[in-house]
Amino acid sequence: MSSKKLIQKILKRHPDKFQEILKNPEKYRLQILYTQIDRDAQNQPHFTSYTYRLNPQEYFYPASTVKLPAALVAMEKLNELNIAGLNKYTPLQIDSAYSGQSAVKTDSSSENQLPSVAHYIKKILLVSDNDAYNRLYEFVGQQELNQTLHQKGFEDVRLVHRLSIFLSPDENAHTNPFTFYEGEKVLYQQPLQKNPTPVPSQLGTVLLGKGYYMDDELVHTPMDFSAKNYISVDNLQGILKTALFPEAVPEKQRFNLTPDDYAFLYKYMSMLPRESGYPAYDPQEYPDSYVKFLMFGNSKERMPDNIRIFNKVGDAYGFLIDNAYVVDFENKVEFLLTAVMLVNEDEIFNDGKYEYEEVGFPFMQDLGQAIYQHELKRKKKHLPDLEKFRIDYSK
């Protein structure tokens, strides 16, 4: 069997669900990366990847998926600073020292009412908070964020702006002063930073669609995404895999994280909003599937207890992305799945009309379920020991 076509084979078994999209995958800018994991006798993971239309040159807007790399680099930066008492839980204050910047002194959603890198990461992973990402972007700084990822071998990455606030490239190249403190004592101060060399675009000019809205006016030319964030599907999954299986990737690719960083990361990547105490989330507003598109779409049902998904989703401009590691403790199933699609029937951006509900979420749910069903039947020489990913969320 040609393994090249494995994803198509799996999808073709369900024509009722996938036929329409498989007829015209270019229109949906569909890209899928599915990685099987086989364990050896020592429980070491071995990876085999299958792709569908994977192409680092085919642009998609990564939306909130960029928040995971930012969280990893922020924790690494704290560890590299190597200052006694300074860690992800250390309270911090953010100043504004340049146009477009805003200051932060308190955080009403945190238990001690104070902002910290840990609390920002928690909000990113639980409900994909945009402001929390912006604060990590400001702490790391534009230059360091990109350089760190490139040095680890993730070269198809360009993270050049904050999310949900529109600033100029110059304003995005400048990042806020930070102060970390313990009680009254200042542990670390970081001045205003500026990236002196703009991060070059790997793709040149990227024009999509046939029009877009700007200030309530329809502009009848394709929208220019050239100055927006970029990351390839391959790098998205590579970063996820590095975070989850550091022992299975080359040393230079790993993030410099402590055992507590990993435990923290795994807990909040897989925790459901209803399981969080600080911040607390209303399950009506934030159902289990809130940021679990693959397998659960936008279902209002509770997720089964035996399944956990360690992931980061993104959706904006009609793009829908999920970058996930799925675990079923009961059936000893685990796999990595990253998928991207564009649902923008009228090809107009910024009009708020995207087919997320009708096309996007159902496709993501069905894709996740189809791969999961395939995995349930897949024969394995050694069943995985998944205890590393079994977490007590009540603590």
Summary of the structure (lengths in Angstrom):
residues: 395
radius of gyration: 20.8
end to end distance: 46.8
largest distance: 65.8
contacts: 1226
relative contact order: 0.16
helix: 36%
strand: 21%
